[in-house]
């Protein structure tokens, strides 16, 4: 069942959630050492650095499309309300944490796996990954503000899974912010285990 929301209130919420993610990352992870950022609870679990590299790989796809599509779309065309698409809702509910609960584990497609898992690197430069994440999140805040001028339903964004899945712009933003929150919580869980 589709949800209908006020477009500006949706953008306000996404901006607030993105700012909260930035604050959490700046206050929690920047002060850690490279050894702590690459610490693994077990061989099959991701380190904090791997969580951020994964977020960066995934978000890069969406940020590029947001910039391109918002830049080309006629301005002052926003509708007062935004109606989520069925697939946008489904994928957001599957990934977005609820009250800190990650729900069921999800399988990561190979192209979005950290370089350590694909065999390219044995460790990741954790501070570089986190600083890149913060830079891109600040760009996302600008894109969210710019999206107030365009139609969140009419602009379609190709999913990182392939062109068979197109998200409405409002759903793509919501999915991406939820995906980011999920992996920040995953990184926080690693830190909790490390400091037990």
C-alpha positions in Angstrom: 0.0 0.0 0.0 1.5 3.4 -1.1 2.0 6.1 1.4 1.3 9.7 0.6 3.3 12.4 2.4 3.9 16.1 2.2 6.9 16.6 -0.1 8.6 19.3 2.0 8.1 17.4 5.2 9.6 14.3 3.6 12.7 16.3 2.6 12.8 17.9 6.1 12.9 14.4 7.7 15.6 13.1 5.3 17.7 16.2 6.0 17.3 15.7 9.7 18.2 12.0 9.5 21.2 12.8 7.3 22.5 15.4 9.8 22.0 12.8 12.6 24.1 10.3 10.6 26.9 12.9 10.1 26.9 13.8 13.9 27.0 10.1 14.9 29.9 9.4 12.6 31.9 12.5 13.5 31.4 11.9 17.3 31.8 8.1 17.3 34.2 6.9 14.6 36.7 9.7 13.6 38.6 9.4 16.9 39.2 5.6 16.5 42.6 4.2 15.3 43.1 2.4 12.0 43.4 -0.8 14.0 40.1 -0.2 15.7 38.4 0.7 12.4 39.6 -2.5 10.8 38.8 -4.7 13.8 36.6 -7.7 12.9 34.4 -9.5 15.5 34.8 -12.6 13.3 36.2 -13.3 9.8 32.7 -13.3 8.2 31.6 -10.0 9.9 32.5 -6.6 8.5 34.8 -4.2 10.3 33.7 -0.5 10.8 35.9 0.5 7.8 34.2 -2.1 5.6 30.8 -0.8 6.6 31.8 2.7 5.5 33.4 1.5 2.3 30.2 -0.4 1.5 28.0 2.7 2.1 30.4 4.8 -0.1 30.3 2.3 -3.0 26.5 2.1 -2.9 25.9 5.9 -2.3 28.2 6.9 -5.2 25.8 5.3 -7.7 22.8 7.3 -6.3 24.6 10.6 -5.8 25.8 10.7 -9.4 22.2 10.1 -10.6 20.7 12.6 -8.2 23.0 15.3 -9.5 22.3 14.5 -13.1 18.5 14.1 -12.9 17.9 17.1 -10.5 20.2 19.3 -12.6 18.3 18.6 -15.8 14.7 18.6 -14.5 12.6 21.8 -14.8 12.5 23.8 -11.6 9.5 24.8 -9.6 7.6 21.7 -10.6 7.3 20.1 -7.1 4.0 18.6 -6.2 2.7 19.3 -2.7 2.5 15.6 -1.9 4.6 12.6 -2.7 3.2 9.1 -3.2 5.7 6.3 -2.7 5.9 3.6 -5.3 5.3 -0.1 -4.4 8.9 -1.2 -5.0 10.4 1.9 -3.3 8.4 1.1 -0.1 9.3 -2.6 -0.3 13.1 -2.0 -0.5 13.1 0.8 2.1 11.1 -1.4 4.6 13.5 -4.3 4.0 16.6 -2.2 4.8 15.7 0.8 7.0 16.3 0.0 10.7 13.3 0.5 13.1 14.4 1.8 16.6 17.9 0.6 16.1 16.8 -2.9 15.0 18.3 -4.1 11.8 15.8 -6.9 11.2 16.7 -9.8 9.0 20.3 -9.8 7.5 20.4 -9.1 3.8 22.8 -10.4 1.1 25.2 -7.9 -0.4 25.6 -8.0 -4.2 29.3 -8.6 -5.1 29.9 -5.2 -6.7 28.9 -3.5 -3.4 31.1 -5.6 -1.2 34.1 -4.0 0.5 37.5 -4.5 -1.3 38.7 -6.7 1.6 35.9 -9.2 0.9 36.5 -9.2 -2.9 40.2 -9.8 -2.3 41.6 -6.4 -3.6 42.8 -5.3 -0.2 43.5 -6.9 3.2 42.7 -3.7 5.1 40.9 -0.5 4.3 42.1 3.0 5.1 39.3 3.6 7.6 39.8 7.3 8.1 39.8 7.9 4.3 36.5 5.9 4.0 34.9 7.9 6.8 36.1 11.3 5.6 34.8 10.5 2.1 31.5 9.4 3.6 31.2 12.7 5.5 32.0 14.8 2.4 29.4 12.9 0.4 26.7 13.2 3.1 27.3 17.0 3.1 26.7 16.9 -0.7 23.6 14.9 -0.1 22.2 17.7 2.1 22.6 20.2 -0.8 20.9 17.7 -3.2 18.0 17.3 -0.8 17.5 21.1 -0.6 17.7 21.3 -4.4 15.0 18.6 -4.7 12.5 20.9 -3.1 12.2 22.5 -6.6 11.5 19.4 -8.6 8.8 16.6 -8.8 9.8 13.8 -6.5 7.4 11.4 -8.3 8.3 12.1 -11.9 12.1 11.9 -11.7 13.1 8.2 -11.9 16.3 6.9 -10.5 17.8 3.6 -11.6 18.5 1.3 -8.7 22.0 0.2 -8.0 20.7 -3.4 -8.7 20.0 -2.6 -12.3 17.7 -0.8 -14.8 14.9 -3.3 -14.2 14.2 -1.4 -10.9 13.4 2.3 -11.1 12.7 4.3 -7.9 10.8 7.6 -7.8 13.3 10.3 -6.6 11.6 10.5 -3.2 11.8 6.8 -2.7 15.5 6.7 -3.9 16.4 9.3 -1.3 14.5 7.5 1.5 16.0 4.1 0.5 19.5 5.5 0.5 19.2 7.3 3.8 17.7 4.2 5.4 20.6 2.0 3.9 23.1 4.4 5.4 21.4 4.3 8.8 21.5 0.5 8.7 25.3 0.3 8.2 26.0 3.0 10.7 24.2 0.9 13.3 26.1 -2.2 12.1 29.4 -0.2 12.6 28.2 0.9 16.1 27.5 -2.8 16.9 31.1 -3.6 16.0 32.3 -0.9 18.3 30.2 -2.2 21.2 31.6 -5.7 20.7 35.1 -4.3 20.6 34.8 -2.3 23.8 33.1 -5.1 25.9 
